[in-house]
Amino acid sequence: VQLQASGGGLAQAGDSLKLSCVFSGRTPDYSAMGWFRQAPGKEREFVAAINRSGVRKNYADSVQGRFTISRDNAKNTMYLEMNSLKPEDTAIYLCAASRFPYLSAATSSYASWGQGTQVTVSS
């Protein structure tokens, strides 16, 4: 499966951004999907995950209550709405398709990755 993230950009603290991830190609019908981020010099970290139907979601503690993950399977698109942005949210945001139906924060659970979109938040 191929994934392409977009929607990143420059923002000020407190602003909002909405990321999109378009996926194409063959994916298992049960695949969960997720968003991760990677800041310079840091390891890739989990942000949020969503199951195939969109009913079950999971968030990292650092974004809980500020970010919302969603997906529209008819449009082959996943979203990450980011509110109340903080400078520490600055990173490259990557979307990924899981090997499994259940939600996971582990990078090893994800088989396909997009190239990412840069989000930069200034104070």
Secondary structure as the mmCIF struct_conf table of DSSP 4:
data_model
#
loop_
_struct_conf.conf_type_id
_struct_conf.id
_struct_conf.beg_label_comp_id
_struct_conf.beg_label_asym_id
_struct_conf.beg_label_seq_id
_struct_conf.end_label_comp_id
_struct_conf.end_label_asym_id
_struct_conf.end_label_seq_id
STRN STRN1 GLN A 2 SER A 6
STRN STRN2 GLY A 9 GLN A 12
TURN_TY1_P TURN_TY1_P1 ALA A 13 GLY A 14
STRN STRN3 LEU A 17 SER A 24
BEND BEND1 GLY A 25 GLY A 25
TURN_TY1_P TURN_TY1_P2 ASP A 29 TYR A 30
STRN STRN4 MET A 33 GLN A 38
TURN_TY1_P TURN_TY1_P3 PRO A 40 GLY A 41
BEND BEND2 LYS A 42 LYS A 42
STRN STRN5 GLU A 45 ILE A 50
TURN_TY1_P TURN_TY1_P4 ARG A 52 SER A 53
BEND BEND3 GLY A 54 GLY A 54
STRN STRN6 LYS A 57 TYR A 59
TURN_TY1_P TURN_TY1_P5 ASP A 61 ARG A 66
STRN STRN7 PHE A 67 ASP A 72
HELX_RH_3T_P HELX_RH_3T_P1 ASN A 73 LYS A 75
TURN_TY1_P TURN_TY1_P6 ASN A 76 ASN A 76
STRN STRN8 THR A 77 MET A 82
BEND BEND4 SER A 84 SER A 84
HELX_RH_3T_P HELX_RH_3T_P2 PRO A 87 ASP A 89
STRN STRN9 ALA A 91 SER A 98
BEND BEND5 ARG A 99 TYR A 102
HELX_RH_3T_P HELX_RH_3T_P3 THR A 107 SER A 109
STRN STRN10 TYR A 110 TRP A 113
STRN STRN11 THR A 117 SER A 122
#
